[in-house]
Amino acid sequence: MPLIVAYWLSFLWIYRKGKSYVNVQQYSMVQGHLGSPDPSESQSELLTEKKSPEKSVISSTGNEIFSIELLKKVWKRIWWLGFNLGSVYFLEYCITTGFADRATLKYSGGGSFFKENAFEIIQFCYQIGVLCSRSSLKFFKIERTWILTLLQLANWVIWWLEAEFLFMTEWGEFILIAWVGCMGGLSYVNTGYIVLNSDIIPKEQKEASMNLCVYMNSLGILLATCFCLILDNFIMNS
């Protein structure tokens, strides 16, 4: 909780600094301090810009200033990418925090090193899958990210069945969880690559588009946490 408060205070400070910079920049344009030989020319350009409601306000970094209108425009272009990224991470975190925990309970009470530490090894193998897949852009790219969503859905079903019926060996779980991590990593890096390199998304809207996709990612993780609470207390409480 203290970190969240610190984050939002930092965000508000940066946001206000950005707004003050834009105001100073506009004032300088009116006064003709940006190298224009004719101050009246700069003033007329600014007045013309204000008369054009369609023209977006661009920050000093070259990105469009955040607004509800910007959010609507960005959402229309990238909702499908954001939906798939959020879905993959929802399914992924259901597996790693819910089903995997249930599936490894069968190993408690004895056995080999791998059985006694099955949950920790599962998390290690999962991170290996994430690491490898997030390093894959140099070798191949996936444009149809919905394929990754379907594959992760298949993983989700398999892990649910494993949590219910416990039919896999520990080595089968280790391999399958690495594959789960691969789907999440591939979805993450390919979504980012598509957003940053797409000709459909204007350059000044790429930052907002990427932020919205990451938000969908975080929303998927949050919903997965809620789902696992319901799973533990009502569905698999025996």
C-alpha positions in Angstrom: 0.0 0.0 0.0 2.7 2.6 0.8 4.3 1.9 -2.6 1.0 2.6 -4.4 0.7 5.9 -2.6 4.3 6.8 -3.5 3.7 5.8 -7.1 0.6 8.0 -7.5 2.3 11.0 -5.8 5.2 10.6 -8.3 2.8 10.3 -11.2 0.9 13.5 -10.1 4.2 15.4 -9.8 5.4 14.3 -13.2 1.9 15.1 -14.7 1.9 18.6 -13.3 5.4 19.2 -14.5 4.4 18.1 -18.0 1.4 20.4 -18.0 3.5 23.4 -16.9 6.0 22.7 -19.6 3.3 22.7 -22.3 1.9 26.0 -20.9 5.4 27.6 -21.0 5.9 26.3 -24.5 2.6 27.8 -25.7 3.4 31.1 -24.0 6.8 31.2 -25.7 5.2 30.6 -29.1 2.9 33.6 -28.5 5.8 35.8 -27.6 7.9 34.6 -30.5 10.7 33.2 -28.5 11.1 29.9 -30.4 13.2 31.3 -33.2 10.3 32.7 -35.3 11.4 35.9 -37.1 7.9 37.4 -36.8 6.2 37.1 -33.3 2.8 37.9 -34.9 3.3 34.8 -37.1 3.8 32.5 -34.1 0.7 34.1 -32.5 -1.4 33.5 -35.5 -0.3 29.9 -35.8 -1.2 29.3 -32.2 -4.6 30.9 -32.7 -5.2 28.8 -35.8 -4.2 25.6 -33.9 -6.8 26.5 -31.2 -9.5 26.8 -33.8 -8.8 23.3 -35.0 -10.5 20.9 -32.5 -9.3 17.8 -34.4 -5.6 18.6 -33.9 -4.2 16.8 -30.9 -2.0 18.4 -28.2 1.5 16.9 -28.4 3.8 16.9 -25.5 7.5 17.7 -25.5 8.3 14.0 -26.0 6.3 13.8 -29.2 3.4 11.9 -27.6 -0.2 13.0 -27.5 -1.3 14.4 -24.1 -3.5 11.9 -22.3 -7.3 12.6 -22.5 -10.5 10.7 -22.7 -10.7 11.3 -26.5 -7.2 9.8 -26.9 -8.2 6.8 -24.9 -11.2 6.3 -27.1 -9.2 6.6 -30.3 -6.5 4.2 -29.0 -9.0 1.7 -27.7 -10.6 1.4 -31.1 -7.3 0.4 -32.6 -5.8 -1.9 -30.1 -8.6 -3.4 -28.1 -8.1 -6.8 -29.7 -4.4 -6.8 -28.9 -5.1 -5.7 -25.3 -7.9 -8.3 -24.9 -5.6 -11.2 -26.0 -2.7 -10.0 -23.8 -5.0 -9.7 -20.8 -6.6 -13.1 -21.5 -3.2 -14.8 -21.8 -2.1 -13.4 -18.5 -5.4 -14.2 -16.7 -5.1 -17.8 -17.8 -1.4 -17.9 -17.0 -1.7 -16.6 -13.4 -4.7 -18.9 -12.8 -2.3 -21.8 -13.6 0.7 -20.6 -11.7 -1.0 -19.4 -8.5 -4.1 -21.7 -8.4 -3.9 -24.9 -10.3 -0.1 -25.5 -9.8 -0.4 -25.1 -6.0 -3.3 -27.7 -5.9 -1.5 -30.1 -8.3 1.7 -30.3 -6.2 -0.1 -31.1 -2.9 0.0 -34.8 -3.9 3.8 -34.7 -3.4 3.8 -33.6 0.2 5.1 -36.0 2.7 8.0 -37.7 1.1 9.7 -38.8 -2.1 12.5 -37.5 -4.2 14.0 -34.0 -4.1 12.0 -33.0 -7.1 8.7 -34.1 -5.5 9.4 -32.5 -2.2 10.2 -29.2 -3.9 7.8 -29.5 -6.8 6.0 -26.2 -6.4 9.3 -24.2 -6.3 10.7 -26.1 -9.3 7.4 -25.5 -11.2 7.9 -21.7 -10.6 11.5 -22.0 -11.7 10.6 -23.8 -14.9 7.8 -21.3 -15.6 10.3 -18.4 -15.4 12.6 -20.3 -17.8 9.8 -20.3 -20.3 9.1 -16.6 -19.8 12.8 -15.8 -20.2 13.2 -17.8 -23.4 10.0 -16.5 -25.0 10.7 -12.9 -24.2 14.1 -13.2 -26.0 12.5 -14.6 -29.1 11.8 -11.5 -31.2 15.2 -11.6 -32.9 14.4 -15.1 -34.2 10.7 -15.0 -35.0 7.6 -12.9 -34.6 3.9 -13.8 -34.3 1.3 -11.4 -35.7 -1.8 -13.4 -34.8 -1.6 -13.2 -31.1 -5.0 -14.8 -30.7 -3.3 -18.1 -31.5 -1.3 -17.7 -28.3 -4.6 -17.0 -26.4 -6.1 -20.3 -27.6 -2.9 -22.3 -26.8 -2.9 -20.8 -23.3 -6.6 -21.7 -22.9 -5.7 -25.3 -23.7 -3.0 -25.1 -21.0 -5.6 -23.7 -18.6 -8.0 -26.6 -19.2 -5.2 -29.2 -18.8 -4.0 -27.7 -15.6 -7.5 -27.5 -14.2 -7.9 -31.3 -14.9 -4.5 -31.9 -13.3 -5.6 -30.0 -10.2 -8.8 -32.1 -10.0 -7.5 -35.6 -11.0 -3.7 -35.5 -10.5 -2.8 -37.6 -13.5 0.6 -36.2 -14.4 4.1 -36.9 -13.1 6.2 -34.1 -11.7 8.3 -34.0 -14.9 5.2 -33.6 -17.0 4.2 -30.7 -14.9 7.7 -29.1 -15.1 7.6 -29.3 -18.9 4.0 -28.1 -19.3 4.5 -25.1 -17.0 7.5 -24.0 -19.0 5.2 -24.0 -22.0 2.7 -21.9 -20.1 5.5 -19.3 -19.5 6.4 -19.4 -23.2 2.8 -18.4 -24.1 2.8 -15.5 -21.7 6.2 -14.2 -22.8 5.4 -14.6 -26.5 2.1 -12.7 -26.1 3.8 -9.9 -24.2 6.8 -9.2 -26.6 4.8 -9.7 -29.8 2.0 -7.4 -28.6 4.6 -4.7 -27.8 6.3 -5.2 -31.1 3.0 -4.9 -33.1 2.0 -1.7 -31.2 5.4 0.0 -31.7 5.8 -1.0 -35.4 2.2 -0.8 -36.6 1.5 1.7 -39.4 -2.2 1.8 -38.3 -1.3 3.5 -35.0 0.0 7.1 -35.3 3.4 7.7 -33.8 2.1 10.1 -31.2 -0.4 7.5 -30.0 2.0 4.6 -29.6 2.9 5.4 -26.0 -0.8 5.5 -25.0 -1.4 2.3 -26.9 1.4 0.5 -25.2 0.3 1.8 -21.8 -3.3 0.5 -22.4 -2.0 -2.9 -23.4 0.1 -3.1 -20.3 -3.0 -2.0 -18.3 -4.9 -4.9 -19.8 -2.1 -7.2 -18.8 -2.3 -6.1 -15.2 -6.0 -6.3 -15.2 -5.8 -9.9 -16.3 -3.4 -10.7 -13.4 -5.8 -9.0 -11.0 -8.8 -10.9 -12.2 -6.8 -14.2 -12.0 -6.0 -13.4 -8.3 -9.7 -12.9 -7.6 -10.5 -16.1 -9.5 -8.0 -18.1 -7.5 -9.5 -16.8 -4.2 -12.9 -18.1 -5.4 -11.3 -21.3 -6.6 -9.7 -22.1 -3.2 -12.7 -21.1 -1.1 -15.7 -22.4 -3.1 -14.7 -24.7 -6.0 -11.7 -26.7 -4.8 -12.2 -26.2 -1.0 -12.2 -29.9 -0.2 
